[in-house]
């Protein structure tokens, strides 16, 4: 038996990114790196410290932390590397089983007043500002999952730093055409062609990993790169360099941004992309929202804060 122990502090939040209290039958579970469950107990409250966890000084210290409760989906994070001299902190987000997106503050007026960069992307190419507003409001009212995915991806791209700016700085115009319009797992946009070079360089610096044979899951793609900053919910930028357009004197190519559940390319291919193809389901923006927020908190980065939240149905 290990003669040293460790501690993991679990903080629980809801879909509004605020501490979550009063969850009925809230179960905290810990599994060590050998997949042995070493702790399982019903504990209430949004802030719980689990003590006396075995410390092995090997791969067994890679803990999985799981929380579940009545009327909430389970959430978990792996790995949390335990150490006897340090209380590790893991922040988990629980979503109610019956829920909806809350876009309060993300109506057209809200976006116009708070995010000029997103406003420009949403407006460019429209016949008028009124036309841009109408198509945005249609997305908001009739395709909420697609709008949530758009916000997830754009918010995540803001946190990526290239040698010159970030990926979102290169996006010039959102594509609204049938078949390429914003969807719940991706969108298409015209981007400054220099973005390809910026991402390629970031790949050599270990910030991205190249995905080979990108046309397998992205029809017509010529190259694709995935962010590898987190264990889950990384941005993937897929380029269609044969699709070209000049916008206001800027040479642009078609880019297809999305966010995968998994960092490992093999796991993505087998567990997400293939699974979605077989089930007919697309990547769920709610899951991306939870995974990206938890991964950012674990990495000590500024909170992932797209302009919407997820709340319980009344």
C-alpha positions in Angstrom: 0.0 0.0 0.0 1.2 3.6 -0.7 2.6 5.3 2.4 1.8 8.8 1.1 -1.5 10.4 0.2 -2.7 13.2 -2.0 -5.7 15.6 -2.2 -7.9 16.7 -5.1 -10.2 19.7 -4.7 -13.3 19.5 -6.9 -15.2 22.7 -7.8 -18.5 22.3 -9.5 -20.1 24.8 -11.8 -23.3 25.1 -13.9 -23.9 26.0 -17.5 -23.8 29.7 -16.7 -20.2 29.2 -15.5 -21.2 29.9 -11.8 -20.8 27.6 -8.8 -23.5 25.0 -8.6 -25.1 24.1 -5.3 -28.1 22.0 -4.2 -27.6 19.0 -6.6 -29.5 16.1 -5.2 -27.5 12.8 -4.8 -24.3 14.4 -5.9 -21.8 11.6 -6.3 -18.0 12.2 -6.3 -15.9 9.4 -7.7 -12.1 9.1 -8.1 -10.3 6.5 -10.2 -6.6 6.1 -10.1 -4.4 5.6 -13.2 -4.9 1.8 -13.0 -8.7 2.4 -13.3 -9.3 1.4 -9.7 -12.0 3.3 -8.0 -10.5 4.6 -4.8 -13.2 7.0 -3.7 -17.0 7.2 -4.2 -19.2 9.2 -1.9 -22.3 11.3 -2.0 -21.3 14.8 -1.0 -23.2 18.0 -1.4 -21.9 21.5 -2.3 -20.0 23.1 -5.1 -16.5 22.9 -3.5 -15.3 19.5 -2.2 -11.7 18.4 -1.2 -11.1 14.7 -1.3 -8.3 13.7 1.0 -6.2 10.5 1.6 -6.0 9.5 -2.0 -3.2 7.0 -2.6 0.0 8.4 -4.0 2.0 5.8 -6.0 4.7 8.0 -7.5 4.0 6.5 -10.9 1.3 6.4 -13.6 -1.2 5.4 -10.9 -1.3 9.1 -9.9 -3.1 10.0 -13.1 -6.6 10.4 -11.5 -10.0 10.5 -13.2 -12.4 12.7 -11.4 -16.2 12.2 -12.0 -19.3 14.0 -10.7 -22.9 13.1 -11.2 -26.3 14.1 -9.7 -30.0 13.7 -10.1 -31.3 15.5 -13.2 -27.7 16.4 -14.4 -25.4 14.9 -16.9 -22.2 13.4 -15.6 -19.0 15.4 -16.0 -15.4 14.3 -15.5 -11.8 15.2 -16.2 -8.7 13.1 -16.9 -5.9 13.2 -16.1 -5.5 15.0 -12.8 -1.9 14.3 -11.6 -1.9 13.9 -7.9 1.1 14.8 -5.7 1.5 14.6 -1.9 2.7 18.2 -1.4 0.0 19.9 -3.6 -3.8 20.0 -3.5 -4.8 19.6 -7.2 -7.8 21.6 -8.3 -10.2 20.4 -11.0 -13.2 22.4 -12.1 -16.2 20.5 -13.6 -19.3 21.7 -15.3 -22.6 19.9 -14.8 -25.4 20.6 -17.3 -29.1 19.9 -16.4 -30.6 17.0 -18.5 -33.4 19.4 -19.6 -31.8 22.5 -20.9 -31.6 25.2 -23.5 -29.2 27.8 -24.9 -29.6 31.3 -23.4 -28.5 34.0 -25.9 -29.5 36.9 -23.7 -27.0 39.7 -24.6 -26.2 38.0 -27.9 -29.0 39.5 -30.0 -28.0 41.7 -32.9 -27.9 44.8 -30.7 -25.8 43.0 -28.1 -23.2 41.7 -30.7 -23.2 45.1 -32.4 -22.3 46.8 -29.1 -19.9 44.3 -27.6 -17.9 42.6 -30.4 -17.0 44.6 -33.5 -14.8 41.7 -34.8 -17.7 39.2 -34.8 -20.0 41.9 -36.2 -17.8 42.5 -39.2 -17.6 38.7 -39.9 -21.4 38.4 -39.6 -22.1 41.6 -41.7 -19.6 41.3 -44.6 -21.1 40.1 -47.8 -24.7 41.0 -46.9 -26.6 43.4 -49.2 -27.3 45.7 -46.3 -27.0 45.8 -42.5 -30.7 44.9 -42.3 -30.1 41.8 -44.5 -27.2 40.9 -42.2 -29.4 41.3 -39.2 -32.2 39.2 -40.7 -30.0 36.2 -41.5 -28.4 36.4 -38.1 -31.7 36.5 -36.3 -32.9 33.5 -38.4 -29.8 31.6 -37.2 -30.6 32.7 -33.6 -34.2 31.7 -33.7 -34.2 28.6 -35.9 -30.7 27.1 -35.7 -29.5 27.8 -32.2 -27.1 24.8 -32.1 -25.4 26.2 -35.2 -25.1 29.6 -33.6 -23.7 28.1 -30.4 -21.1 26.2 -32.4 -20.1 29.4 -34.2 -19.6 31.2 -30.9 -17.7 28.2 -29.5 -15.3 28.2 -32.4 -14.8 31.9 -32.6 -14.3 32.3 -28.9 -11.7 29.5 -28.9 -9.9 31.0 -31.9 -9.5 34.3 -30.0 -7.4 32.4 -27.5 -4.9 31.1 -30.1 -1.8 33.2 -30.7 0.0 32.9 -34.0 3.2 34.8 -34.9 1.0 37.6 -36.3 -2.3 37.9 -34.6 -4.8 35.0 -34.2 -6.9 32.8 -36.5 -10.0 35.0 -36.1 -8.1 38.0 -37.4 -7.8 36.3 -40.8 -11.5 35.5 -41.2 -13.0 38.0 -43.6 -16.4 36.7 -44.5 -18.7 34.0 -43.3 -20.2 31.7 -46.0 -24.0 31.5 -45.9 -24.6 29.4 -49.1 -26.7 26.3 -48.9 -24.5 23.4 -47.9 -21.8 25.6 -46.4 -23.9 27.7 -44.0 -23.0 27.6 -40.3 -23.8 24.1 -38.8 -23.8 22.7 -35.3 -20.3 21.3 -35.8 -18.5 23.8 -38.1 -18.7 26.8 -40.4 -17.0 27.9 -43.6 -15.5 31.3 -44.2 -13.3 33.2 -46.6 -9.9 33.8 -44.9 -6.8 35.7 -45.8 -4.6 33.2 -47.5 -1.7 34.1 -45.3 -3.5 32.1 -42.5 -2.2 28.9 -44.0 1.4 30.0 -43.6 0.8 31.2 -40.0 -0.8 27.9 -39.0 2.0 25.9 -40.7 4.5 27.8 -38.8 2.6 27.2 -35.5 2.7 23.5 -36.4 6.5 23.6 -36.4 6.4 25.3 -33.0 4.3 22.5 -31.5 1.1 24.5 -31.2 -0.7 22.5 -34.0 -0.5 19.0 -35.4 -1.1 18.3 -39.1 -3.9 15.9 -40.0 -3.1 13.8 -43.0 -5.6 12.8 -45.7 -8.0 15.6 -44.5 -10.3 15.0 -47.5 -11.4 11.8 -45.8 -13.6 13.7 -43.3 -13.6 17.1 -45.0 -14.5 16.8 -48.7 -12.3 18.9 -51.0 -9.8 19.8 -48.2 -6.2 20.3 -49.1 -4.7 20.6 -45.6 -5.8 20.5 -42.0 -4.2 21.4 -38.7 -5.4 20.8 -35.1 -4.5 22.8 -32.1 -2.9 20.6 -29.4 -3.0 22.9 -26.4 -5.6 20.9 -24.5 -6.5 17.2 -24.0 -10.0 17.9 -25.3 -11.9 20.5 -27.4 -9.1 21.8 -29.6 -9.7 24.0 -32.7 -9.1 22.4 -36.1 -8.5 24.5 -39.1 -9.1 22.8 -42.4 -8.2 24.6 -45.6 -9.7 24.3 -49.1 -6.9 26.1 -50.9 -8.3 25.4 -54.4 -11.3 27.6 -53.5 -10.2 31.2 -53.9 -11.7 34.6 -53.8 -10.5 38.2 -53.7 -12.2 40.4 -51.1 -11.3 44.1 -51.1 -7.9 43.4 -52.6 -7.1 40.5 -50.2 -6.5 37.0 -51.6 -8.6 34.6 -49.7 -9.1 30.9 -49.5 -11.9 28.8 -48.0 -11.3 27.7 -44.4 -13.4 25.2 -42.4 -13.0 25.7 -38.6 -14.4 23.2 -36.1 -13.7 21.9 -32.6 -13.0 18.2 -32.0 -13.8 16.4 -28.7 -10.4 14.7 -28.7 -6.8 15.9 -29.0 -5.4 12.6 -30.3 -6.0 12.3 -34.1 -6.5 8.6 -33.9 -9.1 8.9 -31.1 -10.8 11.6 -33.1 -11.1 9.4 -36.2 -12.3 6.4 -34.3 -14.4 7.8 -31.5 -15.8 11.1 -32.9 -15.8 11.4 -36.6 -16.5 7.7 -37.3 -19.0 7.5 -34.5 -20.8 10.6 -35.8 -20.9 9.1 -39.3 -22.3 5.8 -38.0 -24.9 7.4 -35.8 -25.8 10.2 -38.1 -25.1 12.7 -35.3 -22.8 15.7 -35.5 -20.4 17.1 -32.8 -22.6 18.5 -30.0 -21.8 22.2 -29.3 -23.0 21.7 -25.7 -20.3 19.1 -25.1 -17.7 21.3 -26.8 -18.8 24.2 -24.5 -18.3 22.0 -21.4 -15.0 20.4 -22.5 -13.4 23.6 -23.7 -14.4 25.5 -20.5 -13.1 22.7 -18.2 -9.8 22.3 -20.2 -9.2 26.1 -20.1 -9.8 26.2 -16.3 -7.4 23.2 -15.8 -4.7 25.0 -17.8 -5.1 28.2 -15.9 -6.1 30.2 -18.9 -8.8 33.0 -19.0 -12.2 31.6 -18.8 -13.8 30.3 -22.0 -16.7 32.7 -22.3 -18.8 32.6 -25.5 -21.6 35.1 -25.5 -24.2 32.5 -24.4 -24.9 30.2 -21.5 -26.7 26.9 -21.0 -29.6 26.9 -18.5 -32.2 24.5 -17.2 -35.7 24.4 -18.7 -38.2 26.0 -16.4 
